[in-house]
Amino acid sequence: MGQFKVSDHVRFIVPSCIGIFLFMLPIKTAEGFTIPIAVLANWVQKKLANQLSLIMMLIIVLTGILTLIATFVGRDKFAKTPFFQNLLCVSKFWVVARVLAAIFAIMVHFHLGTAVIYGEDTGGMLLDDLLHTLFSVFLFAGLFLPLLTNFGLLELFGTLMTKIMRPLFKLPGRSSIDALASWIGDGTIGVLLTSKQYEDGFYTKREAAIIGTTFSVVSITFTLVVIQQVGLGDMFVPFYLTVIAAGVVAALIMPRIPPLSRKDDTFIADKATEDNESIPQGRNSLSYGYEKALLRSRKETSVYRFFKEGLQNVLDMWMGVAPVVMALGLVALAIATYTPVFQWLGVPFIPVFELLQIPQAAEASQTVLIGFADMFLPSVLGASIDSEMTRFVVAALSVTQLIYMSEVGGLLLGSKIPVSFKDLFIIFIERTIITLPVIAIAAHILF
């Protein structure tokens, strides 16, 4: 440690502590416990409440227009600006999705066409509610994300946690930070952090897919909203313990079965970043991890570069993710709201609920697959079920299914993390099958 100056220690400790405070330290507010990033996001949301729908519509429309221009002029024209080249030069599928999102955003904001598009349960819910949250969360999470990624915190935790994360979940130790940021903060922050680490060459394709679909867990705050929605707010503690138990079981199994197990264990564009988490002989994990953290923080010497990277994160999420959420999320919500498709798809689960001795199996089955459209929909439907046990199971299952197109699913598809729509649907079904028996056992113990 003799080769390090006091300034090296300060450069690691101060930014990392600020990052931990902003992203991971629960603080008490009038609404309950949350993290400082969420407090800042809520403040911006309230200040811009009347303008955010217009702002998000303009961002989505601008993204669609710029993507079309980039498609016509060609990728080579953006060679001098690699950031915008990657952001705007996308595949034909995403060009169509972004253009569709722009059309949807205009229709929703100005109430054009049919209520199927702009209704409160479909486009209105996205543009006037969810996208408000994403705007403000992405603004601060994107801007301050380098505090977690660039100053050595991941190197320290990578070394400390690798003996746990690697054998249990087939992941590098640094992924523990992604999981913690999601758990205490928000699943969207976990996806953002994972995508950035994958693009920087710290995760392989398989690792990024596993973390994004397994550890971008629902925050403590939102699980409280879910359990209150089904009228069981007084059971939050056993409910959350059930969610954790089911989530851990899923995290142990999912990386070992397709489609995640079949993802290539290679880096993005062969862009591996040297990050050996093994500990040399004669060294302990804490001192070696701390040394690696100091070496990493030494590389950060420019305040300008810090804020440039942060602003690029913000633009990447606003322009890369919001259109995907608008296009795919609206289609999924419209199908869920205006057709019986999800009810039909739930029929095969009736015998499963009956086998697990869950009351009102037919009503419960209707909530199972609708969660793929939006995580809150099962709780909305489940609130009318008479049986407390069934409402408990429906609420817990909706949280542990994890993949829903109106947010996490849309974010994953809009990010560089290598998962397809088909992958996400298969993972959603697998998580349902794996976690339902665990939740049912807990429900029988509690009720």
Secondary structure, DSSP 4 states (H G I P E B T S, - for coil): -TT--HHHHHHHHHHHHHHHHHHH--EEETTEEE-HHHHHHHHHHHHTTTTHHHHHHHHHHHHHHHHHHHHHH-GGGGTT-HHHHHHH---HHHHHHHHHHHHHHHHHHHT-S-HHHHSTTTHHHIIIIIHHHHHHHHHHHHHHTHHHHSSSHHHHHHHHHHHHHHHHHS--TTHHHHHHHHHHT-HHHHHHHHHHHHHTTSS-HHHHHHHHHHT-PPPHHHHHHHHHHTT-GGGHHHHHHHHHHHHHHHHHHGGGSTTGGGS----GGG-------PPPTT--HHHHHHHHHHHHHHT---HHHHHHHHHHHHHHHHHHHHHHHHHHHHHHHHHHHHSSHHHHHHGGGHHHHHHTT-SSHHHHHTTTGGGGT-TTHHHHHHTT-S-HHHHHHHHHHHHHH---TTTHHHHHHHSSS---HHHHHHHHHHHHHHHHHHHHHHHHHH-
